[in-house]
Amino acid sequence: MTKFVFYFLSALLFSVSLISCGDDNGNSSASGDNLISQAVGTWMCTQSTDTQQGNSYSGMMVGKEVSIFANGTYTSTGASFGYSGTYSVSGNKITAHSDNGGTFVITVNISGDRMEWNGTASNGVTFRYIFERENSSSTQINITPDMIDEKYEWTVESFNITRGNNSNLQKGKTIRFKNDGSCEAFHSMENAWRINNGRIETYYKTTNEPMYVYTLIAVYRDMITVKMNGTLDDNLESTIVFKRGLIIEPPSVISEESVFDNIENVKLVRNGCYTQLASFENSQIKLENIRLNKNKVHTINANTNQVDNVWTSAWKTINIANATLEGIKKSEALSAEDVSSIIAEIRAIRAFVYYNIAMLWGNVPLITTTIEPNAIPSQAKQEAVLQYAYSEISDVVNNLPVTAVEGNLAICRKAGYLLQAELAMTLGNKTAAQSILSNVNSTSSDETIIWGFKKESTATTTPIYTNKHISLYKNECSGNMTNLISEWANSSFTYGYWAALKRLGQAQSVTGCDDYELLMPIPQNQIYSSNNKIKQNPGY
């Protein structure tokens, strides 16, 4: 456990004033010839949203350049906008005609070195793009150590690969540069960094082999635009938009020596497990909602960002849980009475994650001790993982807190029974599930939350188990299928619906998914990094 580091993420954002972006709303009174004089130059897109038939797509234009000329012509590196064309101006509206036949009507606002487009294309797409002027000072911003202090983490918001390929570069991925010169980045060998000529160079510490070069080209509020060039992948060139956020590390949870020396520290670590579990569960619900949407059911593949987000956050949760249990076991400062309930909570958390990833992916690794990053072993059979999770929750359920605490954010005994019953049903033992559910009698079948998590960036709670779940599970166990599917569909919560459809053999008919889509694809980058010890699910 000596190499295991506890850290807990926060969505706190920062504000940086490295460039002048003018009015926050990007307002400009420029029009006609005045607008042309301000618009002439080369601009890089740093934020983009395209909307078509009610579906929005972020980042498609990010990293693309547009050069506007005073003679009424333009060039672009964005294929959808056309590589060249002409334009005319009326007030603050530009009408552009690309050489490939597209027409674009755009309302333009310019403030300093920032330009905003709101427009409609002839193919029905509406769009909003934010550009930064490339010949402004924002194209040459030197990176300093304080800007990339280890208290910050960079999350990929969007990216555009203009040359080469990198399967590890995905939306939602994070990189972190630590003050000791090490880093956690895209590639497993990308483990050290240095600043050279205002740019970050990453390398493999053991051999000093160069990895990538990051050049900071624009900063706007919490968004950072970086040019990434390959040395590891010689041909790689990509523009990445990062969101930079703070990492919060409780001061008392800083080392193996001090973390388990008193019960208050252990409670902080337990809270960190819940924080990571909330990240996993919020990601899982988003992924399942895609599969439940008939219009999007077939859009999930091995390179889908949300698939990787769920998989990655699951293993972070499991590794933190394993390390916490190991630390408590080794501690000589804690009594069994002090930690009995906390151990039960941590094991229940681990059982909950294992149940859900086995339900989502089928065969998955089964890990009960801490491991090094990227050292995930081969898969265990789905039934073995489910049986392990069932045994774990069955062993600790009666040691869980009897009543919900901390606003239903910590797992209580009633929630433990529901997890145990859900596992029993999944393993095909409805009789055992009925017996377990007799412990969770409820006077109502409303959606009052028994256990849930805070939604990302909001104060509201995402329900995991509610009184309604008790009613639905009891009806399933007793064979009372009347209106059961419609009750699930009409509930305001999502957790448990996809799993119930699978148990009831209704997933294909309700969602339109194919048989192979009953399991999620394993992230392709995980298969690569495991040296094919992890096998892809059939059909993907």
C-alpha positions as CSV (number, residue, x, y, z in Angstrom):
1,M,0.0,0.0,0.0
2,T,3.0,2.3,0.2
3,K,2.5,3.5,-3.3
4,F,-1.2,4.1,-2.9
5,V,-2.3,7.7,-2.6
6,F,-5.6,8.9,-1.4
7,Y,-7.1,11.9,-3.2
8,F,-10.5,13.2,-3.5
9,L,-11.8,15.3,-6.4
10,S,-13.9,18.4,-6.2
11,A,-15.7,20.3,-9.0
12,L,-14.3,23.6,-7.7
13,L,-13.2,25.7,-10.7
14,F,-10.6,28.5,-10.9
15,S,-10.6,31.8,-12.7
16,V,-7.4,32.9,-14.6
17,S,-6.8,36.3,-16.1
18,L,-4.0,35.6,-18.5
19,I,-5.7,37.1,-21.5
20,S,-8.1,39.9,-22.0
21,C,-11.4,38.5,-23.2
22,G,-13.5,41.7,-23.0
23,D,-17.1,41.6,-22.0
24,D,-18.1,38.2,-20.6
25,N,-21.1,38.2,-23.0
26,G,-18.8,38.9,-25.9
27,N,-20.9,41.9,-26.9
28,S,-19.8,44.0,-29.8
29,S,-21.4,46.9,-31.6
30,A,-19.3,46.4,-34.7
31,S,-21.2,46.0,-38.0
32,G,-20.5,46.3,-41.7
33,D,-17.0,47.3,-42.6
34,N,-16.1,47.8,-39.0
35,L,-17.0,44.2,-38.3
36,I,-14.9,43.1,-41.2
37,S,-11.9,45.0,-40.0
38,Q,-12.2,43.4,-36.5
39,A,-12.8,39.9,-37.9
40,V,-9.9,39.8,-40.4
41,G,-7.3,37.4,-39.2
42,T,-6.9,33.8,-38.1
43,W,-9.0,32.4,-35.3
44,M,-9.0,29.1,-33.5
45,C,-12.2,27.6,-32.1
46,T,-12.0,26.8,-28.4
47,Q,-15.6,25.9,-27.7
48,S,-18.3,24.6,-30.0
49,T,-21.8,23.2,-29.8
50,D,-23.7,21.9,-32.9
51,T,-27.4,21.0,-32.7
52,Q,-29.4,18.9,-35.1
53,Q,-32.8,17.4,-34.7
54,G,-32.7,18.0,-31.0
55,N,-29.4,16.4,-30.4
56,S,-26.4,18.5,-29.3
57,Y,-22.7,17.7,-30.0
58,S,-19.9,19.5,-28.2
59,G,-16.3,20.0,-29.5
60,M,-16.7,19.1,-33.1
61,M,-15.2,22.4,-34.2
62,V,-12.7,22.8,-31.4
63,G,-9.2,23.1,-32.6
64,K,-10.3,24.1,-36.1
65,E,-9.0,27.4,-37.6
66,V,-10.8,30.0,-39.7
67,S,-8.9,32.7,-41.6
68,I,-11.0,35.7,-42.6
69,F,-9.8,38.0,-45.4
70,A,-10.8,41.6,-46.2
71,N,-11.6,40.7,-49.8
72,G,-14.7,38.7,-48.9
73,T,-13.1,35.2,-48.8
74,Y,-12.2,32.8,-46.0
75,T,-10.4,29.5,-45.5
76,S,-11.0,26.9,-42.8
77,T,-9.5,23.7,-41.5
78,G,-13.0,22.5,-40.5
79,A,-14.5,20.3,-43.2
80,S,-18.1,20.9,-42.1
81,F,-17.6,24.6,-42.6
82,G,-15.8,24.2,-45.9
83,Y,-12.1,24.6,-46.5
84,S,-12.7,27.8,-48.5
85,G,-15.5,30.1,-49.5
86,T,-16.8,33.6,-49.7
87,Y,-18.8,35.8,-47.4
88,S,-20.9,39.0,-47.2
89,V,-21.8,41.2,-44.3
90,S,-25.1,42.9,-43.3
91,G,-25.0,44.6,-40.0
92,N,-23.5,42.1,-37.5
93,K,-24.6,39.1,-39.6
94,I,-22.3,37.2,-42.0
95,T,-23.6,35.0,-44.8
96,A,-20.9,32.6,-45.8
97,H,-21.0,30.3,-48.9
98,S,-18.5,27.4,-48.9
99,D,-17.0,26.0,-52.0
100,N,-18.6,22.7,-51.2
101,G,-22.1,24.2,-51.5
102,G,-23.0,24.9,-47.9
103,T,-24.5,28.2,-46.7
104,F,-24.2,29.6,-43.2
105,V,-26.0,32.6,-41.7
106,I,-24.0,33.8,-38.6
107,T,-24.6,36.4,-36.0
108,V,-21.1,37.6,-35.0
109,N,-20.0,39.3,-31.7
110,I,-16.4,40.3,-31.2
111,S,-14.7,41.6,-28.1
112,G,-11.0,42.0,-28.2
113,D,-9.4,38.7,-29.2
114,R,-12.6,36.7,-28.6
115,M,-15.2,36.1,-31.3
116,E,-18.6,34.3,-30.9
117,W,-20.7,32.8,-33.7
118,N,-24.4,31.9,-33.4
119,G,-25.7,30.6,-36.7
120,T,-27.6,28.2,-38.8
121,A,-26.3,26.0,-41.7
122,S,-28.3,25.1,-44.8
123,N,-28.4,21.5,-43.7
124,G,-30.5,22.4,-40.7
125,V,-27.7,22.4,-38.1
126,T,-27.5,25.3,-35.6
127,F,-24.3,26.1,-33.9
128,R,-22.5,28.2,-31.3
129,Y,-18.7,28.6,-31.6
130,I,-16.2,30.6,-29.5
131,F,-12.9,31.6,-31.2
132,E,-9.7,33.1,-29.9
133,R,-7.6,35.2,-32.2
134,E,-4.4,33.2,-33.1
135,N,-2.2,36.2,-33.7
136,S,-3.0,37.5,-30.2
137,S,-0.8,37.0,-27.2
138,S,-3.0,34.0,-26.3
139,T,-1.1,31.9,-28.9
140,Q,2.1,32.1,-26.9
141,I,1.5,31.6,-23.2
142,N,4.4,30.3,-21.2
143,I,3.5,27.5,-18.7
144,T,4.9,28.1,-15.3
145,P,5.1,25.6,-12.4
146,D,2.5,27.4,-10.3
147,M,0.0,27.1,-13.2
148,I,0.3,23.3,-13.1
149,D,0.7,22.8,-9.3
150,E,-0.4,19.3,-8.2
151,K,-3.4,20.8,-6.5
152,Y,-4.9,21.1,-10.1
153,E,-6.3,18.4,-12.3
154,W,-7.0,18.8,-16.0
155,T,-10.0,17.1,-17.5
156,V,-10.4,16.7,-21.3
157,E,-13.6,18.6,-22.3
158,S,-13.0,18.1,-26.0
159,F,-10.3,17.5,-28.5
160,N,-9.5,17.4,-32.2
161,I,-6.7,15.2,-33.6
162,T,-5.4,17.0,-36.7
163,R,-2.7,14.5,-37.5
164,G,-1.9,10.9,-36.4
165,N,-3.8,8.9,-33.8
166,N,-3.9,8.3,-30.0
167,S,-6.5,5.9,-28.6
168,N,-5.7,7.1,-25.0
169,L,-6.9,10.6,-25.7
170,Q,-10.6,10.6,-24.7
171,K,-13.1,13.1,-23.3
172,G,-13.3,12.9,-19.6
173,K,-9.7,11.7,-19.2
174,T,-7.6,13.6,-16.6
175,I,-4.0,14.5,-16.3
176,R,-2.1,15.7,-13.3
177,F,1.4,17.1,-12.9
178,K,2.8,16.6,-9.4
179,N,5.3,18.8,-7.7
180,D,7.9,16.0,-7.4
181,G,8.2,15.9,-11.2
182,S,6.0,12.8,-11.7
183,C,2.7,12.9,-13.6
184,E,-0.4,10.9,-14.2
185,A,-1.3,11.4,-17.9
186,F,-2.6,9.7,-21.0
187,H,0.0,6.9,-21.5
188,S,1.1,4.5,-18.8
189,M,4.8,5.4,-19.6
190,E,4.1,9.1,-19.4
191,N,5.1,9.4,-15.8
192,A,7.4,12.4,-15.5
193,W,7.4,16.0,-16.7
194,R,9.5,19.1,-17.1
195,I,9.1,22.6,-18.5
196,N,11.2,23.6,-21.4
197,N,10.8,26.9,-23.3
198,G,7.4,27.5,-21.7
199,R,6.1,24.1,-22.7
200,I,5.5,20.9,-20.8
201,E,7.5,17.9,-22.0
202,T,6.5,14.5,-20.6
203,Y,8.8,11.5,-20.6
204,Y,9.4,8.0,-19.2
205,K,11.4,8.5,-16.1
206,T,13.3,5.2,-16.2
207,T,14.9,5.7,-19.6
208,N,14.2,9.5,-20.2
209,E,12.4,8.5,-23.3
210,P,10.3,11.5,-24.5
211,M,6.5,11.2,-24.6
212,Y,4.5,14.3,-25.5
213,V,4.9,18.1,-25.7
214,Y,2.0,20.4,-24.4
215,T,1.9,24.0,-25.6
216,L,-0.6,26.3,-23.9
217,I,-2.3,28.5,-26.5
218,A,-5.4,29.9,-24.9
219,V,-7.0,30.4,-21.5
220,Y,-10.6,31.5,-20.9
221,R,-12.0,31.3,-17.4
222,D,-11.7,27.6,-16.4
223,M,-11.0,26.4,-19.9
224,I,-7.4,25.9,-21.2
225,T,-6.6,25.1,-24.8
226,V,-3.4,23.1,-25.3
227,K,-1.6,21.9,-28.4
228,M,-0.4,18.4,-28.0
229,N,2.4,17.1,-30.2
230,G,3.8,13.6,-30.3
231,T,7.2,12.3,-29.6
232,L,5.9,9.0,-28.4
233,D,3.6,9.0,-31.5
234,D,5.8,11.0,-33.9
235,N,3.0,11.9,-36.2
236,L,0.5,13.1,-33.5
237,E,-0.9,16.6,-33.4
238,S,-4.0,17.4,-31.4
239,T,-5.7,20.4,-29.9
240,I,-7.2,19.7,-26.5
241,V,-9.6,21.8,-24.4
242,F,-9.1,21.1,-20.7
243,K,-11.2,22.1,-17.8
244,R,-8.9,22.8,-14.9
245,G,-10.2,22.0,-11.4
246,L,-8.9,21.8,-7.8
247,I,-8.1,18.6,-6.1
248,I,-8.9,18.6,-2.4
249,E,-6.8,16.5,-0.1
250,P,-7.8,16.4,3.5
251,P,-4.7,17.5,5.4
252,S,-4.9,14.6,7.8
253,V,-5.1,12.1,5.0
254,I,-1.7,12.5,3.5
255,S,0.3,9.3,4.2
256,E,0.0,5.7,5.1
257,E,1.7,6.4,8.5
258,S,-0.9,8.9,9.7
259,V,-4.2,8.0,7.9
260,F,-5.3,5.2,10.2
261,D,-4.0,6.5,13.5
262,N,-7.4,7.6,14.8
263,I,-11.1,7.1,14.1
264,E,-11.6,10.6,12.7
265,N,-9.1,10.0,10.0
266,V,-10.8,6.7,9.1
267,K,-14.1,8.5,8.8
268,L,-12.5,10.9,6.3
269,V,-11.2,8.0,4.3
270,R,-14.7,6.4,4.4
271,N,-16.2,9.7,3.1
272,G,-13.6,9.6,0.3
273,C,-14.9,6.2,-0.7
274,Y,-18.4,7.6,-0.9
275,T,-17.2,10.5,-3.0
276,Q,-15.6,8.2,-5.5
277,L,-18.6,5.9,-5.4
278,A,-20.9,8.8,-6.3
279,S,-18.7,9.5,-9.3
280,F,-19.1,5.9,-10.4
281,E,-22.8,5.8,-9.9
282,N,-23.5,9.2,-11.6
283,S,-21.5,7.9,-14.6
284,Q,-23.3,4.5,-14.6
285,I,-26.7,6.2,-14.7
286,K,-25.6,8.3,-17.6
287,L,-24.4,5.3,-19.5
288,E,-27.6,3.2,-18.8
289,N,-29.7,6.2,-19.9
290,I,-28.0,6.0,-23.3
291,R,-28.9,2.3,-23.6
292,L,-32.5,2.9,-22.4
293,N,-33.0,5.6,-25.1
294,K,-34.4,4.0,-28.3
295,N,-32.9,6.8,-30.4
296,K,-29.4,6.2,-29.0
297,V,-29.4,2.6,-28.0
298,H,-26.9,1.5,-30.7
299,T,-24.5,4.4,-30.2
300,I,-22.4,2.8,-27.5
301,N,-19.1,1.3,-28.6
302,A,-15.7,0.4,-27.1
303,N,-14.5,4.0,-27.7
304,T,-17.5,5.8,-26.1
305,N,-16.3,8.2,-23.4
306,Q,-19.1,7.3,-21.0
307,V,-18.1,3.6,-21.1
308,D,-14.6,4.5,-20.1
309,N,-15.8,6.9,-17.4
310,V,-17.8,4.2,-15.7
311,W,-15.1,1.5,-16.0
312,T,-12.4,3.9,-14.7
313,S,-14.4,5.2,-11.8
314,A,-15.4,1.7,-10.8
315,W,-11.8,0.6,-10.4
316,K,-10.9,3.8,-8.5
317,T,-13.7,3.0,-6.1
318,I,-12.6,-0.6,-5.6
319,N,-8.9,0.3,-5.2
320,I,-9.8,2.9,-2.5
321,A,-12.0,0.4,-0.7
322,N,-9.3,-2.3,-0.8
323,A,-6.7,0.1,0.5
324,T,-9.0,1.4,3.3
325,L,-9.7,-2.2,4.4
326,E,-6.0,-3.1,4.4
327,G,-5.1,0.1,6.3
328,I,-7.7,-0.6,9.0
329,K,-6.6,-4.2,9.3
330,K,-3.0,-3.2,9.9
331,S,-3.7,-0.4,12.3
332,E,-2.9,-0.9,16.0
333,A,-4.6,2.3,17.0
334,L,-8.2,1.3,16.3
335,S,-10.5,-1.0,18.2
336,A,-12.8,-3.5,16.6
337,E,-15.7,-1.7,18.1
338,D,-14.6,1.7,16.6
339,V,-14.5,0.4,13.0
340,S,-17.0,-2.4,12.8
341,S,-19.7,-0.3,11.2
342,I,-17.2,1.5,8.9
343,I,-15.7,-1.8,7.7
344,A,-19.3,-3.0,6.9
345,E,-19.9,0.2,4.9
346,I,-16.6,-0.2,2.9
347,R,-17.3,-3.8,2.1
348,A,-20.9,-2.9,1.1
349,I,-19.6,-0.2,-1.2
350,R,-17.2,-2.7,-2.8
351,A,-20.0,-5.3,-3.2
352,F,-22.3,-2.7,-4.8
353,V,-19.7,-1.8,-7.4
354,Y,-18.9,-5.4,-8.2
355,Y,-22.6,-6.2,-8.6
356,N,-23.0,-3.3,-11.0
357,I,-19.9,-3.9,-13.2
358,A,-20.7,-7.6,-13.4
359,M,-24.2,-6.7,-14.4
360,L,-23.0,-4.2,-17.0
361,W,-20.0,-6.1,-18.5
362,G,-20.3,-9.8,-17.5
363,N,-16.9,-11.2,-16.9
364,V,-14.7,-8.6,-15.1
365,P,-11.5,-8.8,-12.9
366,L,-12.1,-9.6,-9.3
367,I,-9.6,-7.7,-7.1
368,T,-9.7,-7.7,-3.3
369,T,-6.2,-6.1,-2.6
370,T,-4.6,-2.9,-3.7
371,I,-2.8,-3.0,-7.0
372,E,-0.6,-0.7,-9.0
373,P,-2.2,1.5,-11.7
374,N,-2.7,-0.4,-15.0
375,A,-2.2,-3.7,-13.3
376,I,-5.7,-5.0,-13.5
377,P,-5.6,-8.8,-14.0
378,S,-7.6,-11.1,-16.2
379,Q,-11.4,-11.4,-15.9
380,A,-13.3,-13.7,-13.5
381,K,-16.6,-15.3,-14.6
382,Q,-19.7,-13.1,-14.1
383,E,-21.3,-15.6,-11.8
384,A,-18.2,-15.8,-9.6
385,V,-18.1,-12.0,-9.2
386,L,-21.9,-11.8,-8.5
387,Q,-21.5,-14.6,-5.9
388,Y,-18.6,-12.8,-4.3
389,A,-20.6,-9.6,-4.0
390,Y,-23.6,-11.5,-2.6
391,S,-21.3,-13.2,0.0
392,E,-19.8,-9.8,1.0
393,I,-23.0,-8.0,1.5
394,S,-24.6,-11.0,3.3
395,D,-21.6,-11.1,5.7
396,V,-21.8,-7.4,6.7
397,V,-25.4,-6.3,6.2
398,N,-26.3,-6.6,9.9
399,N,-23.3,-4.5,10.9
400,L,-24.5,-1.5,8.8
401,P,-26.0,1.5,10.5
402,V,-29.7,0.7,11.3
403,T,-30.9,4.2,10.3
404,A,-29.9,6.4,7.4
405,V,-27.3,9.0,8.3
406,E,-25.8,12.1,6.7
407,G,-28.9,12.9,4.6
408,N,-29.2,9.3,3.2
409,L,-25.7,9.6,1.6
410,A,-24.3,6.7,3.6
411,I,-25.4,3.1,3.1
412,C,-27.8,1.9,5.9
413,R,-29.0,-1.5,6.7
414,K,-32.2,-1.2,4.7
415,A,-30.2,-0.3,1.6
416,G,-27.9,-3.2,2.4
417,Y,-30.9,-5.6,2.3
418,L,-32.0,-4.2,-1.0
419,L,-28.6,-4.8,-2.5
420,Q,-28.6,-8.3,-1.1
421,A,-32.0,-9.0,-2.5
422,E,-31.0,-7.5,-5.9
423,L,-28.0,-9.8,-6.0
424,A,-30.1,-12.8,-5.0
425,M,-32.6,-12.1,-7.9
426,T,-29.7,-11.7,-10.3
427,L,-28.3,-15.1,-9.2
428,G,-31.8,-16.6,-9.9
429,N,-32.8,-17.2,-6.3
430,K,-36.1,-15.4,-5.9
431,T,-37.0,-17.4,-2.7
432,A,-33.9,-16.0,-1.0
433,A,-34.7,-12.5,-2.2
434,Q,-38.2,-12.7,-0.8
435,S,-36.9,-13.8,2.6
436,I,-34.4,-10.9,2.5
437,L,-37.1,-8.4,1.5
438,S,-39.1,-9.4,4.5
439,N,-36.6,-7.3,6.5
440,V,-37.5,-4.1,4.7
441,N,-41.2,-3.7,5.1
442,S,-42.4,-0.3,4.0
443,T,-45.7,1.4,4.7
444,S,-45.7,3.1,1.3
445,S,-44.5,2.5,-2.2
446,D,-43.6,6.2,-2.9
447,E,-40.1,7.3,-4.1
448,T,-38.8,8.5,-0.7
449,I,-35.1,8.0,-0.8
450,I,-33.5,5.3,1.3
451,W,-30.0,5.8,-0.1
452,G,-28.6,8.1,-2.7
453,F,-25.8,10.4,-3.9
454,K,-25.4,14.0,-4.6
455,K,-25.8,14.8,-8.3
456,E,-22.7,16.3,-9.9
457,S,-22.5,20.1,-9.5
458,T,-26.0,20.3,-7.8
459,A,-27.4,20.1,-4.3
460,T,-30.0,17.5,-5.3
461,T,-29.8,13.8,-4.6
462,T,-29.6,11.0,-7.1
463,P,-31.7,8.1,-5.6
464,I,-30.3,4.6,-5.6
465,Y,-32.8,2.8,-3.4
466,T,-36.3,4.1,-2.6
467,N,-39.5,2.8,-1.1
468,K,-40.6,2.2,-4.6
469,H,-37.7,-0.2,-5.2
470,I,-39.0,-2.3,-2.3
471,S,-42.4,-2.6,-4.0
472,L,-40.9,-3.3,-7.4
473,Y,-38.5,-6.0,-6.1
474,K,-41.2,-7.7,-4.0
475,N,-43.5,-7.9,-7.0
476,E,-40.7,-9.3,-9.1
477,C,-40.0,-12.0,-6.6
478,S,-43.6,-13.0,-6.1
479,G,-44.2,-13.2,-9.9
480,N,-46.6,-10.3,-9.9
481,M,-45.6,-8.9,-13.3
482,T,-48.8,-6.9,-14.0
483,N,-47.7,-3.4,-14.9
484,L,-44.2,-4.1,-13.5
485,I,-42.3,-2.8,-16.6
486,S,-44.5,0.3,-16.9
487,E,-44.0,1.1,-13.2
488,W,-40.3,1.0,-13.7
489,A,-40.5,3.1,-16.8
490,N,-42.8,5.7,-15.1
491,S,-40.6,6.1,-12.0
492,S,-38.6,9.3,-11.7
493,F,-35.4,7.4,-10.8
494,T,-33.2,5.4,-13.1
495,Y,-31.1,3.2,-10.9
496,G,-32.1,-0.5,-11.2
497,Y,-34.3,-0.2,-14.4
498,W,-31.7,-1.5,-16.9
499,A,-30.8,-4.4,-14.6
500,A,-34.5,-5.2,-14.0
501,L,-35.1,-5.3,-17.8
502,K,-32.3,-7.8,-18.2
503,R,-33.5,-10.0,-15.3
504,L,-37.0,-10.0,-16.7
505,G,-35.9,-10.7,-20.3
506,Q,-37.5,-7.5,-21.5
507,A,-34.4,-5.3,-22.4
508,Q,-34.5,-6.1,-26.1
509,S,-38.3,-5.5,-26.6
510,V,-38.3,-2.3,-24.4
511,T,-35.2,-0.6,-25.7
512,G,-34.6,-2.1,-29.1
513,C,-31.1,-3.3,-28.3
514,D,-29.6,-6.3,-29.9
515,D,-28.7,-9.4,-27.9
516,Y,-25.0,-8.6,-27.7
517,E,-25.9,-5.1,-26.3
518,L,-27.1,-6.7,-23.1
519,L,-23.5,-6.3,-22.1
520,M,-21.5,-3.1,-22.4
521,P,-18.3,-3.0,-24.4
522,I,-15.1,-3.0,-22.5
523,P,-13.1,0.3,-23.2
524,Q,-10.7,-0.3,-26.0
525,N,-7.9,1.4,-24.3
526,Q,-8.3,-1.0,-21.3
527,I,-7.9,-3.9,-23.6
528,Y,-4.7,-2.4,-25.1
529,S,-3.2,-1.6,-21.7
530,S,-4.0,-5.1,-20.3
531,N,-1.9,-6.7,-23.1
532,N,-5.1,-8.5,-24.1
533,K,-5.5,-10.2,-20.7
534,I,-9.0,-8.6,-20.8
535,K,-11.1,-9.8,-23.7
536,Q,-13.7,-7.7,-25.5
537,N,-17.4,-8.7,-25.2
538,P,-18.8,-10.4,-28.3
539,G,-20.4,-8.1,-30.9
540,Y,-18.1,-5.1,-30.3
